[in-house]
Amino acid sequence: MTNRRERGPMIRAWPLRHCDSYRELGRIDVDDMRRRFEHWLHDSKYTVGGVFDVGGTTARALESGHGMDGIRDNGNGSLMRIVPLAFMGASEADVRNVSAITHAHAISISCCKGMV
């Protein structure tokens, strides 16, 4: 048992929100992606059995309405969800803006640009 969950498949739902947003709108829309993240956190959308873990930077960013940009706000949250952008024709500005939904420090953004 991990995080009070029985053994079984676990998926990170972050990339699914990007894919759904892009599929439904046909473009990268940072505001739509942010809304989907907020629904995940507050309404358990894209979860099986509810949200069981959220990083501190991600939680603070979604609660405050802007990405966290302090040196101690760097983490892997935006990097984990950025890969789908590689298949969406994302520009560097798109990658920066999507990362900055939660992780707005230059180090986090640079890592995401490198990944895409």
PyMOL commands that set and color helices and strands:
alter all, ss='L'
color gray80, all
select helices_A, chain A and resi 14-25+30-43+56-64+71-73+77-87+92-99+106-115
alter helices_A, ss='H'
color red, helices_A
deselect
rebuild
show_as cartoon
